[in-house]
Amino acid sequence: MQISKKQFSVYYHNYYRQLCLHALHFMNDADEAEDVVQETFVSLWDKREHLKTIKSIKAYLYTAVRNNCLTKIRDAKPTTSLEELPNQDFLSQDEQMERAEMEARIWKMIDELPERRREIFLMAKRDGMRYKDIAEQTGLTVKTVENHVLRAMQSLRAKDFKAYLFFFA
């Protein structure tokens, strides 16, 4: 017995973003991380008649993505030295899953910020831009930029304090 397209779609929508963040720890390149996750889902679709025997699709996907990332790193032409591998390799599978879930939660909360606040917050926190540079680029005052970032941080902290501390403490 195989899973339906609808059930497969549910797996894809529930885990895609988390798995991309998980893969990003290994690949250090967003496009490559997405490629690995997409290839993992293609492989999963090819094996769909056997999915009913898998006890935890989530654990299976995390393990498959990790293994696919490590294979891709190993097979890359210039070899990656052990010093260049992220410390994520030394976390347990449960710790890796918890970290990816926290990242997914924080990104979901960031996505829920008002558009302008999200844009300014990402410029400051993700891109590392100075408030003065953001103000010049957006046409806002430095004080307005500061307020947007402060309110974004307050909103994230109020929604999920544990995830907030994980990323911003």
C-alpha positions in Angstrom: 0.0 0.0 0.0 1.4 3.4 -0.9 0.6 6.9 0.4 -1.5 9.2 -1.6 -0.4 12.4 -3.3 -2.3 14.4 -0.7 -0.5 12.7 2.2 2.9 13.2 0.5 2.0 16.8 0.0 1.3 17.1 3.7 4.7 15.7 4.5 6.3 18.1 2.1 4.6 21.2 3.4 5.1 20.2 7.1 8.8 19.4 6.8 10.3 21.2 3.8 11.4 24.4 5.5 12.7 22.7 8.6 14.7 20.3 6.5 16.2 23.1 4.4 17.4 24.7 7.6 18.8 21.4 8.8 20.6 20.9 5.5 21.9 24.4 5.6 24.0 23.5 8.7 25.8 21.0 6.6 26.0 22.7 3.2 26.5 26.3 4.2 24.8 27.3 0.9 21.0 27.8 0.7 20.7 26.7 -2.9 22.6 23.5 -2.3 20.6 22.8 0.9 17.4 23.2 -1.0 18.7 20.9 -3.7 19.5 18.2 -1.2 16.0 18.5 0.4 14.3 18.4 -3.0 16.3 15.4 -4.0 15.4 13.7 -0.7 11.7 14.3 -1.4 12.0 12.9 -4.9 13.7 9.8 -3.5 10.9 9.5 -0.9 8.3 9.8 -3.6 10.0 7.0 -5.6 9.8 4.9 -2.4 6.2 5.8 -1.6 4.9 2.2 -1.7 7.2 1.4 1.3 6.4 4.5 3.4 3.7 2.8 5.4 6.4 0.6 7.0 8.4 3.7 8.3 7.6 4.4 11.9 8.5 8.1 11.9 8.5 9.9 8.5 10.0 13.0 10.3 13.0 11.0 11.7 13.4 9.3 8.4 13.5 12.6 6.5 16.0 14.2 8.9 18.3 11.2 8.7 18.0 11.1 4.9 18.8 14.8 4.5 21.8 14.5 6.8 23.1 11.5 4.9 22.5 13.1 1.6 24.3 16.3 2.7 27.3 14.3 3.9 27.4 12.3 0.7 27.3 15.5 -1.3 30.1 17.0 0.8 32.2 13.9 0.4 31.6 13.7 -3.3 32.4 17.3 -3.9 35.6 17.7 -6.0 37.7 19.8 -3.6 37.4 17.7 -0.5 36.2 19.4 2.7 38.5 19.0 5.6 37.1 17.9 8.9 37.8 21.4 10.3 35.4 22.9 7.8 32.5 20.6 8.7 30.0 22.4 11.0 29.8 21.3 14.6 26.2 20.2 13.8 27.7 16.8 12.9 28.4 16.2 16.5 24.9 16.8 17.7 22.5 13.9 18.2 19.7 13.4 15.7 17.2 14.6 18.3 19.3 17.7 19.0 19.5 18.4 15.3 15.8 18.0 14.9 15.1 20.2 17.9 17.4 22.9 16.5 15.8 22.8 13.0 12.3 23.0 14.6 13.4 26.0 16.6 14.8 27.7 13.5 11.6 26.9 11.6 9.5 28.4 14.5 11.6 31.6 14.6 11.5 32.0 10.7 7.7 31.5 10.8 7.4 34.2 13.5 9.6 36.5 11.4 7.4 35.8 8.4 4.4 36.9 10.5 5.9 40.3 11.3 4.4 43.3 9.4 6.1 43.6 6.0 8.1 46.8 6.6 9.2 45.7 10.1 10.2 42.2 8.8 12.2 43.9 6.0 14.1 46.2 8.4 14.6 43.4 11.0 16.1 41.1 8.4 18.4 43.9 7.0 19.7 44.4 10.6 19.9 40.9 11.9 20.3 38.7 8.9 22.3 41.0 6.7 24.2 42.7 9.5 23.5 46.2 8.2 24.0 49.2 10.5 20.9 51.2 11.4 22.3 54.3 9.7 22.7 52.3 6.4 19.2 50.9 6.7 17.8 54.4 7.3 19.6 55.7 4.2 18.4 52.8 2.0 14.8 52.9 3.2 14.4 56.7 3.6 13.5 56.3 7.3 15.2 58.0 10.3 17.6 56.0 12.3 15.2 56.2 15.3 12.4 54.7 13.2 14.7 51.8 12.2 15.7 51.3 15.8 12.0 51.2 16.8 11.2 48.6 14.0 14.0 46.3 15.2 13.1 46.8 18.8 9.4 46.0 18.2 10.3 43.0 16.1 12.5 41.6 18.8 9.7 42.2 21.4 7.2 40.5 19.2 9.5 37.4 18.7 10.3 37.3 22.4 6.6 37.4 23.3 5.6 34.7 20.9 8.2 32.1 21.7 10.7 33.0 24.5 12.7 29.8 24.2 13.3 30.2 20.5 14.1 33.9 21.0 16.7 33.0 23.6 18.1 30.3 21.4 18.8 32.8 18.5 19.3 36.1 20.1 20.7 35.6 23.6 
